[in-house]
Amino acid sequence: AEDHKVAGKIVADIQRDSKALQNAPASSSRPGTQQGTQLKRVEPGLPAPISRPKISFGAVYEHHDFAGKPRLVSSTAAMPERQFQLDWQNDATVRELCAQHGNAPGSSGKLVWVGVGSGPVGDQEMSRVRQAVVDARQGSCIAEW
């Protein structure tokens, strides 16, 4: 619940900033047009291009020790299973934690927050959201350690 509050605050900030940019007067727009609106000429008989919003993904995860205490907190925009594999391959601490859980890659990993965004929450903004959740979780983990 705390993770969603942290993420929600960042997303609200992003949306507020996005609306402020949309409401700002356009210095170079033509009279009678809206900023961000584009007309495209389509030849007869050809389908009109359809704009699809880009989806962004983010996950925050922890690697736990044998007692279930989080020892590493991180985030990814990749599939979590793939990130667990990369962590196991590239980080000796993760391999040590996995050894306590049966030595399978990802065996010490646990997803703690996942989000999907579109519109004003693209990849860069999702990175900000993930980092805020990681920072909040690291603060609470340090207090527990």
Disulfide bonds with the S-S distance in Angstrom:
none
